[in-house]
């Protein structure tokens, strides 16, 4: 009997072998994380105490606030670019059609193809937090790790739904995806990545409730910085669960439709 982990591990092994041939790229990524963390640390010194009223809910420290923001936003960027890039490469190499002809389901193909990207995004989050705690002295001693883990899992799931929809758009139209650009821009502008949502006008604050990243960042910051209980972050968890329930099924439906359209048009192996 075939192990359920055999196919995911095969996809990960393929990507690891490919990435291992670019050792310098790995080191440069780690260096990039350190440089980005340093830049925001010095920016936090410029901000000083002027933004404390808006940051009180998250402990009052801008650096810890923004570090979690840029770390967690990596999942959104991975989802919006990872799935579409994987599909594009599979089309260009001619492997997508071969995979779809096997007994491997569509959901397995699109999820497993981006597993490595999400593993790397998770490693990046860990590196960001380790640099923040070990180098710049962020205090996370009272962190609610189970709560943070729950938020993290739901963040990955909701991001996958958005990424699959984005990949479906690319498969059908063969061009840059305006959905990914618009959603990414809205998330970084209104989601609270670099500044608290509370500084936005009231109308934009209402709009931000429709962005998963707002709830992800709110729950993660309260869990890691403030040590908030599961009850305190329950609203964030419920909102993310609702996004997952909508976006994941919608993403798979969109991708199945995109594959069907591409087969009819005879463009499944063309990009």
Beta strands, then each sheet from edge to edge (+ up, - down):
end
